[in-house]
Amino acid sequence: MKFIKKHWVAIWTVIVVALFGWLRFANIGSAFIFTGDPGRDMLTLWEWRETGKIPLLGPQTSAMPINQSAVYFYMLYPAFLITGGDPISANITVAFFWIASLLWGLWALRNRQELQKVVLIVFTLAAIFPLFVTQTRSVWNPSFLPPLITIAIISLFLMEEKYTGKRLLVFSTSTALAVSLHFPVATFALAGLMYAFVFFRKYRLMIALSLISSLIIFNLPTLAFETRHGFMITRSMLEGHWLGTAQYTRIENLDLLVKYVGGVGVWWANILILVGSGTYAVTETLRRGKSLMRVVSLMFFISLTLTILSGMAFHSHYAYGFVVTIFLIVSQLPPRLLLPTLFTLGVIWLNPTQISDYFKPARRSMSEMNKCFQMICKTEKEPIFVSVQSEFHPFHVGYEYRYLMKRNGCDVRSIETEPNSASTMAVVLDGSEYEQDKTSFNELTLFGKSYISHRYDCGNHFRVVILSNKLKLVAPMEIPGDQNVRNGR
């Protein structure tokens, strides 16, 4: 018991890191789902490696005509190089970032065991929260946020205890990086500024300048792009017509917020979690006055109000900040309530059905797809466009398949930017069919009139049709189509 009491931080850390790693990487070889957004990211990193041109823009957002900071790609690039471009490198980067943030936080708070306990509780809940697990097993741009938001809120509290330049730097850097990686987190940055305006009257200007400076630094590549291209993104933003403000009503957004933030499959239970957390936060704030709970409570309610007023469509990855604040509220519960709460959430989020859902095999594994594309790329030596026809989604651009074919040796070109650079197109059939002169989508229209050159059957409802728009010469005795089939139909 003495050993546990003395080394409880280290013991807890080892256990929770092991749990975090298991939930993120167990069975990842067969369960990993490589989709369009990660495929887009991998293509950007591949082009950077091949051309040496550093990207100036990060991933484009769907809600607004704007790009995130290219810092996102800079963070992914080292593991991409080390693994030789393996798509799983993004998962490794995110896992390393989360664990490194935890270890750094525990070291920075080594003289504050009560705050180390807070950090460990938040990390433990974040390690098992279903939304966080799924969005770190398949990585895309918001996945770095929970550690950054946690650091920002705790550093803001520490600044209130004792203002120092180091604490201000940690707050402004973590907040600015979070916003630069995912702009909807701007509501939390604004909440932090409003909190500082009220409670840091002496330092409010310094805090604002530090945060703005950090935002500028993280977005310098974007500013360079804007200067070079006549502020194209800025002009698009000012023109309006944002998809994010037109998708849902405010009531629908609020309903989605409740669904994603609560993390439980029952609507009333999600409401109970939100209302209960909010009520406890307000009660404790009024009772304690200046405290971590006051920071968390006001950050939660201010950002919630700003989010609702903005009218922006609320998607699952917008829940990160709200979920983290609820975890911080949970961390402030007294022991008689904390332990039952942690146990209950653990039972709900670690139930066998939920865990088996993480580990179940994907429709097809990466090895199956790589084997298919290796076969195709040994035969198709000419430059080639890639598109997809799927029964699982409506998108045809096929970034993930473009990347996998490129990685397996095909000379993949972009039909959107180089429409005359290839005379063949691979149409990946992901559980779907292709009918000549009947199947239609934008990439096929750009490609023009064509005929089926080859067919590849890779099994498991996964096939590839090769189209050609070259002039088709038919010998006098040849029956058209007989010699256009390879490897089965």
C-alpha positions in Angstrom: 0.0 0.0 0.0 2.8 2.4 0.8 4.3 1.8 -2.7 1.0 2.5 -4.3 0.4 5.6 -2.3 3.9 6.9 -3.1 3.9 6.1 -6.8 0.1 6.4 -7.6 0.8 8.9 -10.4 3.2 6.6 -12.2 1.0 3.5 -11.7 -2.1 5.3 -13.0 -0.2 6.7 -15.9 1.2 3.3 -17.0 -2.3 1.7 -16.8 -4.1 4.5 -18.7 -1.5 4.7 -21.4 -1.7 1.0 -21.9 -5.5 1.2 -22.1 -5.2 4.1 -24.6 -2.8 2.2 -26.8 -4.9 -0.9 -26.7 -8.1 0.8 -27.8 -6.3 2.7 -30.6 -4.2 -0.1 -32.1 -5.6 -3.5 -31.2 -6.5 -5.3 -34.4 -5.7 -2.1 -36.4 -4.3 -4.2 -39.3 -7.6 -5.6 -40.3 -9.9 -3.0 -38.7 -8.3 0.2 -40.1 -10.7 2.1 -42.4 -8.9 4.3 -44.9 -11.3 7.0 -46.1 -11.2 10.0 -48.3 -10.1 12.7 -45.9 -7.0 10.8 -44.6 -6.3 9.8 -48.3 -6.3 13.5 -49.2 -3.8 14.2 -46.4 -1.6 11.3 -47.4 -1.6 12.6 -51.0 -0.4 16.0 -49.8 2.4 14.5 -47.7 3.4 12.2 -50.7 3.6 15.3 -53.0 5.7 17.1 -50.4 8.1 14.2 -50.3 8.3 13.8 -54.1 8.5 17.5 -55.0 10.1 19.1 -52.0 7.5 21.8 -52.0 6.3 22.5 -48.5 2.5 22.8 -48.3 1.2 26.3 -47.4 -2.4 25.3 -46.7 -3.8 22.7 -44.4 -7.0 20.6 -45.1 -9.9 22.5 -46.6 -13.0 22.8 -44.4 -16.4 21.8 -45.6 -18.4 24.3 -43.5 -16.5 27.4 -44.6 -14.4 28.2 -47.7 -11.2 28.2 -45.7 -8.2 26.0 -45.0 -6.9 24.9 -41.7 -3.2 25.7 -40.9 -0.6 23.7 -42.8 0.9 23.0 -39.3 -1.3 20.0 -39.4 0.7 18.5 -42.3 4.0 19.5 -40.6 3.0 17.5 -37.5 2.1 14.4 -39.6 5.2 14.5 -41.8 7.9 12.9 -39.6 6.0 9.7 -39.0 5.0 9.6 -42.6 8.6 9.6 -43.6 9.7 7.1 -41.0 7.0 4.6 -42.0 7.5 5.0 -45.7 4.1 6.6 -46.3 2.0 4.1 -44.4 -1.5 5.5 -43.8 -1.3 4.3 -40.2 1.5 6.9 -39.6 -1.2 9.5 -38.8 -2.6 7.2 -36.1 1.0 6.9 -34.7 1.5 10.7 -34.7 -1.8 11.4 -32.9 -1.2 8.7 -30.3 2.4 10.0 -29.7 1.0 13.6 -29.3 -1.6 12.6 -26.8 0.8 10.5 -24.7 3.6 13.1 -24.9 1.1 15.8 -23.8 0.1 13.7 -20.9 3.7 13.1 -19.8 4.7 16.7 -20.2 1.6 17.9 -18.2 2.3 15.5 -15.4 5.9 16.7 -15.3 5.0 20.4 -15.4 2.5 19.8 -12.6 4.9 17.6 -10.5 4.5 19.9 -7.5 0.7 20.0 -7.8 -0.7 16.5 -7.2 -4.3 17.7 -7.2 -3.9 19.0 -10.7 -2.0 15.8 -11.8 -5.1 14.0 -10.6 -7.3 16.2 -12.8 -5.1 15.6 -15.8 -5.1 11.8 -15.3 -8.9 11.7 -14.9 -9.4 13.8 -18.1 -7.0 11.5 -20.0 -8.6 8.4 -18.7 -12.1 9.5 -19.8 -10.7 10.7 -23.1 -9.0 7.4 -23.6 -12.3 5.5 -23.4 -14.8 8.0 -24.8 -16.3 6.3 -27.9 -16.2 9.4 -30.1 -12.5 10.0 -29.3 -11.6 6.3 -29.9 -13.2 6.2 -33.3 -11.7 9.5 -34.4 -8.2 8.5 -33.4 -8.4 5.0 -34.9 -9.2 6.8 -38.2 -7.3 10.1 -38.1 -8.3 13.4 -39.5 -7.7 17.0 -38.5 -9.5 17.5 -35.2 -7.8 14.6 -33.5 -5.1 16.6 -31.8 -7.6 18.8 -29.9 -8.4 17.2 -26.5 -4.8 17.5 -25.1 -4.5 21.1 -26.4 -7.9 22.2 -24.9 -7.0 20.6 -21.5 -3.6 22.3 -21.4 -5.2 25.7 -22.4 -7.9 25.5 -19.6 -5.5 24.4 -16.9 -2.9 27.0 -17.9 -5.6 29.7 -17.8 -6.5 28.7 -14.2 -2.8 28.7 -13.2 -2.4 32.2 -14.7 -5.3 33.3 -12.5 -3.4 31.9 -9.5 -0.2 33.6 -10.5 0.4 35.4 -13.7 3.7 34.5 -15.4 5.1 34.8 -18.9 5.6 31.1 -19.1 2.0 30.3 -18.2 0.8 32.9 -20.7 2.9 31.3 -23.4 1.5 27.9 -22.7 -2.1 29.2 -22.8 -1.7 31.2 -25.9 0.3 28.5 -27.8 -2.0 25.6 -26.9 -5.1 27.7 -27.7 -3.8 29.1 -31.0 -2.6 25.7 -32.1 -6.0 24.1 -31.4 -7.8 26.9 -33.3 -5.3 26.6 -36.2 -6.0 22.8 -36.5 -9.8 23.2 -36.2 -11.4 26.6 -36.5 -14.7 25.8 -34.7 -12.6 25.7 -31.5 -12.4 29.5 -32.0 -15.5 29.7 -29.7 -13.2 28.4 -26.8 -10.5 30.9 -27.7 -13.1 33.7 -27.6 -14.4 32.3 -24.3 -10.8 32.4 -22.9 -10.4 36.0 -24.1 -13.7 37.0 -22.5 -12.7 35.3 -19.3 -9.4 37.2 -19.3 -11.2 40.5 -20.0 -13.2 40.1 -16.9 -10.7 38.5 -14.4 -7.3 39.6 -15.8 -7.9 43.4 -16.0 -4.2 44.2 -15.5 -3.0 41.7 -18.1 -5.9 41.6 -20.6 -4.0 43.4 -23.3 -1.0 41.2 -22.9 -3.1 38.0 -23.1 -4.9 39.3 -26.2 -1.7 40.2 -28.0 0.0 36.9 -27.0 -3.0 34.9 -28.4 -3.2 36.9 -31.6 0.6 36.6 -32.1 0.5 32.8 -31.6 -2.4 32.6 -34.1 -0.4 34.6 -36.7 2.7 32.4 -36.2 0.8 29.1 -36.7 -0.9 30.6 -39.7 2.1 32.2 -41.4 2.0 29.6 -44.3 -1.6 30.6 -45.0 -0.7 34.2 -44.9 2.1 33.5 -47.4 -0.4 31.8 -49.7 -2.9 34.6 -49.4 -0.3 37.2 -50.2 0.9 35.2 -53.2 -2.6 34.6 -54.6 -4.3 37.9 -54.0 -6.1 36.9 -50.7 -8.2 34.4 -52.5 -9.4 32.6 -49.3 -10.2 35.9 -47.6 -12.4 37.0 -50.6 -14.2 33.6 -50.6 -14.9 34.0 -46.9 -16.3 37.5 -47.3 -18.6 36.4 -50.2 -20.5 34.2 -47.7 -22.6 31.3 -48.8 -21.1 29.1 -46.1 -22.4 25.5 -46.1 -22.0 25.4 -42.3 -24.7 27.9 -41.7 -27.2 26.4 -44.0 -27.2 22.6 -43.1 -29.2 22.6 -39.9 -31.5 24.8 -37.8 -30.3 25.9 -34.4 -32.7 23.4 -32.8 -31.2 20.6 -34.9 -27.7 21.8 -34.0 -28.5 21.7 -30.3 -30.0 18.2 -30.7 -26.7 17.1 -32.4 -24.7 18.7 -29.6 -26.6 16.8 -27.0 -26.1 13.6 -28.9 -22.3 13.9 -29.5 -21.3 15.5 -26.2 -23.2 13.1 -24.0 -21.6 10.1 -25.5 -24.4 7.7 -24.6 -26.8 6.1 -27.1 -29.9 7.3 -25.1 -31.1 10.9 -25.6 -32.4 11.4 -22.0 -29.1 10.1 -20.6 -27.2 12.6 -22.7 -29.5 15.4 -21.4 -28.9 14.2 -17.8 -25.1 14.3 -18.3 -25.2 17.8 -19.8 -27.7 19.2 -17.3 -26.1 17.5 -14.4 -22.6 18.7 -15.3 -23.8 22.2 -15.9 -25.8 22.4 -12.7 -22.9 21.1 -10.6 -20.5 23.4 -12.3 -22.6 26.5 -11.6 -23.2 25.4 -8.0 -19.6 24.8 -7.3 -18.5 28.0 -9.0 -20.9 30.0 -6.8 -19.6 28.2 -3.7 -15.9 28.2 -4.4 -15.4 31.5 -6.2 -12.0 31.6 -7.9 -11.2 28.0 -8.8 -10.5 25.7 -11.7 -14.3 25.0 -11.7 -15.0 28.6 -12.3 -12.7 28.6 -15.3 -14.2 25.4 -16.7 -17.8 26.5 -16.0 -17.5 29.8 -17.7 -15.5 28.5 -20.6 -18.2 25.8 -21.2 -21.2 28.2 -21.0 -19.6 31.0 -23.0 -18.5 28.7 -25.8 -21.9 26.9 -25.8 -23.6 30.3 -26.2 -21.3 31.4 -29.0 -21.7 28.0 -30.8 -25.5 28.2 -30.7 -25.5 31.8 -31.8 -23.1 31.2 -34.7 -25.6 28.8 -36.4 -22.8 26.6 -37.6 -23.8 23.0 -38.3 -22.7 20.9 -35.4 -20.8 17.8 -36.5 -19.4 15.0 -34.3 -15.8 16.5 -34.3 -17.2 19.8 -33.0 -17.8 18.1 -29.7 -14.2 18.0 -28.6 -14.1 21.1 -26.5 -17.4 20.6 -24.8 -16.5 17.0 -23.9 -13.2 18.0 -22.4 -14.9 20.6 -20.2 -17.3 18.0 -19.0 -14.4 15.7 -18.2 -12.8 18.6 -16.2 -16.1 19.1 -14.3 -16.2 15.3 -13.5 -12.6 15.6 -12.2 -13.8 18.1 -9.6 -16.4 15.8 -8.1 -15.9 14.7 -4.4 -14.6 11.2 -4.0 -18.0 9.8 -3.0 -19.4 10.9 -6.4 -16.2 10.7 -8.5 -15.6 6.9 -8.1 -19.2 5.8 -8.9 -19.2 8.2 -11.9 -15.9 6.9 -13.3 -17.1 3.3 -12.8 -20.5 4.0 -14.5 -18.9 5.7 -17.5 -16.3 2.9 -17.7 -19.0 0.3 -17.8 -21.0 2.2 -20.4 -18.0 3.0 -22.7 -16.1 -0.2 -22.3 -18.9 -2.6 -22.7 -18.1 -5.6 -24.9 -20.4 -4.5 -27.7 -18.7 -1.1 -28.0 -15.2 -2.6 -27.9 -16.0 -5.2 -30.5 -17.2 -2.5 -32.8 -13.8 -0.9 -32.7 -12.0 -4.1 -33.5 -14.3 -5.6 -36.1 -12.7 -6.1 -39.5 -13.2 -3.4 -42.1 -15.1 -4.2 -45.3 -11.7 -5.0 -46.7 -8.3 -4.7 -45.2 -5.4 -2.6 -46.3 -3.5 -5.7 -47.3 -6.4 -6.7 -49.6 -6.5 -3.4 -51.3 -2.7 -3.2 -51.6 -2.6 -6.6 -53.2 -5.2 -5.5 -55.7 -3.4 -2.3 -56.6 0.0 -4.0 -56.8 -1.5 -6.3 -59.5 -3.0 -3.4 -61.4 0.1 -1.2 -61.2 2.3 -3.9 -62.6 0.1 -3.9 -65.7 -1.0 -0.3 -66.1 2.2 1.6 -66.8 0.7 4.7 -68.5 -0.4 7.8 -66.5 -3.8 7.2 -65.0 -6.7 9.0 -63.4 -8.6 7.4 -60.5 -12.2 7.7 -59.4 -14.6 5.6 -57.4 -18.2 4.3 -57.6 -19.3 3.1 -54.2 -22.5 1.9 -52.6 -21.3 3.1 -49.2 -20.9 6.8 -49.9 -21.8 9.4 -52.7 -18.3 10.7 -53.3 -16.4 9.8 -56.5 -13.0 11.6 -56.1 -11.5 8.6 -54.4 -8.5 10.3 -52.7 -7.8 7.1 -50.7 -7.6 5.0 -53.8 -5.5 7.6 -55.6 -3.0 7.4 -52.8 -2.9 3.6 -52.6 -2.5 3.2 -56.3 0.3 5.9 -56.3 2.0 4.2 -53.4 1.8 0.8 -55.2 3.6 2.2 -58.3 0.9 3.6 -60.5 1.5 7.0 -62.2 -1.6 8.6 -60.8 -2.6 12.1 -62.1 -5.2 14.5 -61.0 -8.0 15.0 -63.5 -9.1 18.2 -61.8 -5.8 20.0 -62.3 -4.2 18.0 -65.2 -7.2 17.0 -67.4 -5.0 16.2 -70.4 -2.2 14.3 -68.6 -3.7 10.8 -69.0 -5.8 8.8 -71.4 -6.9 6.1 -69.0 -9.0 6.1 -65.8 -9.3 3.5 -63.1 -12.9 3.4 -61.7 -12.7 1.6 -58.4 -16.0 -0.3 -57.8 -16.4 -0.4 -54.0 -19.4 -2.8 -53.7 -21.0 -1.1 -56.7 -21.3 -1.6 -60.5 -20.2 0.3 -63.6 -22.3 0.4 -66.7 -20.8 1.8 -69.8 -22.6 4.9 -71.0 -25.0 4.7 -68.1 -22.9 5.3 -65.0 -22.3 9.0 -64.7 -20.5 11.4 -62.3 -18.3 14.5 -62.7 -14.9 12.8 -63.0 -16.3 10.6 -65.9 -17.6 13.7 -67.6 -14.2 15.4 -67.3 -12.6 12.3 -68.8 -14.9 12.3 -71.8 -16.1 9.5 -74.1 -14.4 6.2 -73.4 -14.5 2.5 -73.6 -13.7 -0.3 -71.2 -10.1 -1.4 -71.6 -9.7 -3.9 -68.8 -11.4 -5.3 -65.8 -9.8 -6.4 -62.6 -11.7 -8.5 -60.0 -10.0 -8.3 -56.6 -12.7 -10.3 -54.7 -14.9 -9.3 -51.8 -17.0 -7.0 -54.0 -14.0 -5.0 -54.9 -13.2 -4.4 -58.6 -11.5 -1.9 -60.8 -12.6 -1.0 -64.4 -9.9 0.6 -66.6 -11.3 3.1 -69.1 -9.5 4.5 -72.1 -10.4 7.5 -74.3 -7.8 6.6 -76.9 -9.0 5.9 -80.4 -10.0 2.2 -80.4 -8.8 0.3 -83.4 -10.6 -3.0 -84.2 -9.1 -5.6 -86.5 -11.4 -6.9 -89.2 -11.9 -10.4 -87.6 -11.9 -9.2 -83.9 -15.0 -9.3 -81.9 -15.0 -6.0 -79.9 -14.7 -6.6 -76.1 -13.4 -10.3 -76.2 -9.8 -9.2 -75.6 -10.7 -6.4 -73.3 -11.1 -8.5 -70.2 -8.3 -9.4 -67.8 -8.3 -11.2 -64.5 -12.0 -12.0 -64.7 -15.2 -9.9 -64.9 
